[in-house]
Amino acid sequence: MNIAIVGATGNVGRKTLEVLEQKNLSIDNLYLVASSNSAGKELEFKGKKYTIENLDTYDFSKAKITFFAAGGKISEQYAEKAAKHTIVIDNSSYFRMDPEVPLIVPQVNSKELDNMKKNIIANPNCSTAQLVIALKPLHDIYKIKRIIVSTYQSVSGGGKAPMDELIEQTKLYLENKKIESKNFTKQIAFNVIPHIDVFSEDGYTKEELKMTNETKKILDQNIELSATCVRIPVLISHSEAVNIEFENEFSLEKIREILKNAEGCVVIDKREDGGYSTPLEAAGKNETFISRIREDKTKKNCLNLWIVSDNLLRGAALNSVEIAEAIINKN
């Protein structure tokens, strides 16, 4: 099996390399690809150094599966060309709502891989991926009608530059120096920003609309979802406060049992100080952690959850590699 990574030097590309090494997939040849600025540099994989190839001159026929981890503009320009020679697993948002491109979280809808028409598979938004992996087993039994979700998203969702800026802003703040934001609309250090991505005419941001549309495509078109997405001064891991309305009655005991047995989910729900998961504890972990499981007493058949996951893993690299594993298993 020959594997390639486009955008190998970025946050998600490097994390994909880490996951491939952890998974110990049988890889015959590995091709690391990036822009001309990074071509010629080296990255290490399993103790061996690999030279970065130039995207402009790279031959896509060399790999059976190619991960795209370089953003929407690169996917728009290169993915369909690549798909003539290789199976493309795309981390950007560019193909997610394309009806001919399956949007996949393997634990939720791997059967949709059979509907791949363009030789391209889309990886969902990071906040969507961790949400649906917790919702799927509950939806199967209780049928979800409506979801209200507020996200608390780490700066790594915006890439390496926002991570570096959070660290720099924190230093400046503690030294009582002037802060000028470069990658954020307002100061992010010691602050929260209720704005991720661009605004649409109806007042929702693109990030919020992604969650709505992608959840419908992955899980069920009949589910109604309203999201508020917030950037917080955390380096890694996204958190979500989720309110779910079911069609059917449930018991908390059964909810916990279902989630404990769900693939990729870990329940940490002790009703005591510290008896819940936080972004810091989820960072570097493959699982999606679920806490604060409780009934919403204001409305019938409603449930509240707290969901935390490493966005660079579950929302990007890990999910991509698990898609590749699902393809290999199907073949």
Phi, psi and omega in degrees: 000122176260132184236142175230151175232117174267126187089034187296337184270352181277179181306307185287323178298314178295322180292326176297320175300315179300315182293319178301322179290319179294319182289337179059042175295150178280102182247120179283311180223138180241131180240122180254125190232141177203185181291171180299334179295329182258347182302136180098340176286173183235145171233152182256140176217119181054043175080000180245141180269136179240136179274133180290129178266153181282124181302323184296334183243002184291142178264107185291345181286354183284340184239145176284320179234133180234123176272128173259117183225041187235011177098165187297321183295320178291319179297318179300319186280325191242336192297315182291327174296315180296322185295349174286344185234343187209155173284124183260127171249109191256125180274348183279176180272357193299319185256001191301321183261009175291121183297342180265002180242118178292139178253112199240131158240109191308324180289347186252311189214043182299337179297338179291348176298337178292344183261017180289116183250333182258005186065024179234137175237133181263141174263132184288169173303146185302319181289330177289317186302313182288333179291309186290333180292332175275328184282326187308307182295332178284321179296323181301328186258318188252351178061102181282132176263315190210145180228134169241122185230135171244125182259152176233090195258135181289161183289341179296343174298340179261358179111186184289321183300315175298326177296314179298322182291323177300316179297315181294316179298322179298316178299314181297320180297315181292336177266005178059040179253162182293139180245129173239120183282135179250318184252003182230155180285338176216173177304133179261330180296128179057037183208168169231147184237113182278057186197115174228124183075185187277156178277144171263173184295333182275003177096346176278152176271164180300324178298319179292321178290326175302313181300317180296305187291321182288321178298319178298315182293320183282317192257303185187124181295341183275352180284133174264137182220135175235127186236147167234118185253127188233134175268131182238159183280064177233140184286313186221145176095132175258145175240153181218130170262119190237130173248124186240132173252123180260159172283328186251156178289152181221166170240145180298325179300317180289321178302312180298318180297317180298313183291324178297328182267357183282136181298129177088357183250144173229128180263122172235096191220066175262131183274067181206168179304125179078005183274046184203165180264148177233167180304320182300319182284334181279337183301130180084359180256147180279337188279160170259124186260136184236127183222180176050045180283117183202154180283139171275109186279359181272347182209145183294141175060036180244145186226145174247138178224156170241122186238130182227137179204152175289112186291333179284338179264284182301321183275358183209270191298310182299314181298320178299314181293323177293328172297315178300319178297320179296321178296313180299317180295321179293321179289000000 
